[in-house]
Amino acid sequence: MKKIVNLKEAASIVQNGSMISFGGNVLHRAPMAFVRELARQRISGLKIVKTAGAHDIDLLCAVGSVESVDAGFVSYETKYGLATHYRKAVQSGVVKGNEHACYTVICALRGATMNVPFMPVKGLNAGDLLLKNDYFVVVEDPFSGEPITLVKSLMPDVAVIHVQECDAKGNAKIAGPKFEDILISRAAKKVILTTEQIVPESRMKLYADSIDIPGFLVDKIVQVPKGASPCSCYKKYDVDDQKLTEFIQAKTQAEIDAYLKSYEKLDYAGERMAMRR
């Protein structure tokens, strides 16, 4: 099976109605090239799972691709304000926001890695969160008789993770903060990597004891330099303030489409690299 593909081929794995989880955290190492391709293809009905999202979720809400979001936090960092497309979509009822604490998203993903239908959550025993999210239920602990909260396990159909480097088999190393990327790679049914560069297998063998995502978990690899932009990628580039501001200030669908088009040359640069392999 061919693992190294272009962006369009990789995105074709995601079907309408898929549950999908994106790597990274807020404005850092989100797989934005892949997210933009989903937006261009107008994939619909996505059920997004992420501990802390920002531009990835906001962009997909802006093009009407989202059905629900399970997240502990969805907003830009202080300088950029709220994720307005996500907020409007939830307020209007277009998107169902299943509000979590970040920890409960992690527990729900851990349940998926263990192939169990739910996970106990220590510390969440009261509050409106339990009333608003149908994925929580409080039961009696059969051992202590005390109340214990359970969270429904969330098993994404696809996890999409951007990494600094991997080899042709998908063995990947993540530089800097790893966030929940290792966890979602174990929880999801399929894993797609977008990567800044594909390195020789001999190089990865030197780091065999510290590989974060083993190749046998990976279904597809897309080489996309600057694939997290306008978010940052540790040791590669910082947040692109100009492009992020351009999107946040976009008001019409035409402006959002123009924003997507402005990235096409960069996003599809990896196609030529894939064809040479």
FENTA-V979828 format. One record per residue. N is the residue number from 0. RES is the residue in three letters. SS is DSSP state (2 for helix, 1 for strand, 0 for the rest). Layout:
# FENTA-V979828
N|RES|SS + N|RES|SS
This chain:
# FENTA-V979828
0|MET|0 + 1|LYS|0 + 2|LYS|0 + 3|ILE|1 + 4|VAL|0 + 5|ASN|0 + 6|LEU|2 + 7|LYS|2 + 8|GLU|2 + 9|ALA|2 + 10|ALA|2 + 11|SER|0 + 12|ILE|0 + 13|VAL|0 + 14|GLN|0 + 15|ASN|0 + 16|GLY|0 + 17|SER|0 + 18|MET|1 + 19|ILE|1 + 20|SER|1 + 21|PHE|1 + 22|GLY|0 + 23|GLY|0 + 24|ASN|1 + 25|VAL|0 + 26|LEU|0 + 27|HIS|1 + 28|ARG|0 + 29|ALA|0 + 30|PRO|0 + 31|MET|2 + 32|ALA|2 + 33|PHE|2 + 34|VAL|2 + 35|ARG|2 + 36|GLU|2 + 37|LEU|2 + 38|ALA|2 + 39|ARG|2 + 40|GLN|2 + 41|ARG|0 + 42|ILE|0 + 43|SER|0 + 44|GLY|0 + 45|LEU|1 + 46|LYS|1 + 47|ILE|1 + 48|VAL|1 + 49|LYS|1 + 50|THR|1 + 51|ALA|1 + 52|GLY|1 + 53|ALA|0 + 54|HIS|2 + 55|ASP|2 + 56|ILE|2 + 57|ASP|2 + 58|LEU|2 + 59|LEU|2 + 60|CYS|2 + 61|ALA|2 + 62|VAL|0 + 63|GLY|0 + 64|SER|0 + 65|VAL|1 + 66|GLU|1 + 67|SER|1 + 68|VAL|1 + 69|ASP|1 + 70|ALA|1 + 71|GLY|1 + 72|PHE|1 + 73|VAL|1 + 74|SER|0 + 75|TYR|0 + 76|GLU|0 + 77|THR|0 + 78|LYS|0 + 79|TYR|0 + 80|GLY|0 + 81|LEU|0 + 82|ALA|0 + 83|THR|2 + 84|HIS|2 + 85|TYR|2 + 86|ARG|2 + 87|LYS|2 + 88|ALA|2 + 89|VAL|2 + 90|GLN|2 + 91|SER|0 + 92|GLY|0 + 93|VAL|0 + 94|VAL|0 + 95|LYS|1 + 96|GLY|1 + 97|ASN|1 + 98|GLU|1 + 99|HIS|0 + 100|ALA|0 + 101|CYS|2 + 102|TYR|2 + 103|THR|2 + 104|VAL|2 + 105|ILE|2 + 106|CYS|2 + 107|ALA|2 + 108|LEU|2 + 109|ARG|2 + 110|GLY|2 + 111|ALA|2 + 112|THR|2 + 113|MET|0 + 114|ASN|0 + 115|VAL|0 + 116|PRO|0 + 117|PHE|1 + 118|MET|1 + 119|PRO|1 + 120|VAL|1 + 121|LYS|0 + 122|GLY|0 + 123|LEU|0 + 124|ASN|0 + 125|ALA|0 + 126|GLY|0 + 127|ASP|2 + 128|LEU|2 + 129|LEU|2 + 130|LEU|2 + 131|LYS|2 + 132|ASN|0 + 133|ASP|0 + 134|TYR|0 + 135|PHE|1 + 136|VAL|1 + 137|VAL|1 + 138|VAL|1 + 139|GLU|1 + 140|ASP|0 + 141|PRO|0 + 142|PHE|0 + 143|SER|0 + 144|GLY|0 + 145|GLU|0 + 146|PRO|1 + 147|ILE|1 + 148|THR|1 + 149|LEU|1 + 150|VAL|1 + 151|LYS|1 + 152|SER|0 + 153|LEU|0 + 154|MET|0 + 155|PRO|0 + 156|ASP|0 + 157|VAL|1 + 158|ALA|1 + 159|VAL|1 + 160|ILE|1 + 161|HIS|1 + 162|VAL|1 + 163|GLN|1 + 164|GLU|1 + 165|CYS|1 + 166|ASP|0 + 167|ALA|0 + 168|LYS|0 + 169|GLY|0 + 170|ASN|0 + 171|ALA|1 + 172|LYS|1 + 173|ILE|0 + 174|ALA|0 + 175|GLY|0 + 176|PRO|0 + 177|LYS|0 + 178|PHE|0 + 179|GLU|0 + 180|ASP|2 + 181|ILE|2 + 182|LEU|2 + 183|ILE|2 + 184|SER|2 + 185|ARG|2 + 186|ALA|2 + 187|ALA|0 + 188|LYS|0 + 189|LYS|1 + 190|VAL|1 + 191|ILE|1 + 192|LEU|1 + 193|THR|1 + 194|THR|1 + 195|GLU|1 + 196|GLN|1 + 197|ILE|1 + 198|VAL|0 + 199|PRO|0 + 200|GLU|2 + 201|SER|2 + 202|ARG|2 + 203|MET|2 + 204|LYS|2 + 205|LEU|2 + 206|TYR|0 + 207|ALA|2 + 208|ASP|2 + 209|SER|2 + 210|ILE|0 + 211|ASP|0 + 212|ILE|1 + 213|PRO|0 + 214|GLY|2 + 215|PHE|2 + 216|LEU|2 + 217|VAL|0 + 218|ASP|0 + 219|LYS|1 + 220|ILE|1 + 221|VAL|1 + 222|GLN|1 + 223|VAL|0 + 224|PRO|0 + 225|LYS|0 + 226|GLY|0 + 227|ALA|0 + 228|SER|0 + 229|PRO|0 + 230|CYS|0 + 231|SER|1 + 232|CYS|1 + 233|TYR|0 + 234|LYS|0 + 235|LYS|0 + 236|TYR|1 + 237|ASP|0 + 238|VAL|0 + 239|ASP|0 + 240|ASP|2 + 241|GLN|2 + 242|LYS|2 + 243|LEU|2 + 244|THR|2 + 245|GLU|2 + 246|PHE|2 + 247|ILE|2 + 248|GLN|2 + 249|ALA|0 + 250|LYS|0 + 251|THR|0 + 252|GLN|2 + 253|ALA|2 + 254|GLU|2 + 255|ILE|2 + 256|ASP|2 + 257|ALA|2 + 258|TYR|2 + 259|LEU|2 + 260|LYS|2 + 261|SER|2 + 262|TYR|0 + 263|GLU|2 + 264|LYS|2 + 265|LEU|2 + 266|ASP|2 + 267|TYR|0 + 268|ALA|2 + 269|GLY|2 + 270|GLU|2 + 271|ARG|2 + 272|MET|2 + 273|ALA|2 + 274|MET|2 + 275|ARG|2 + 276|ARG|0
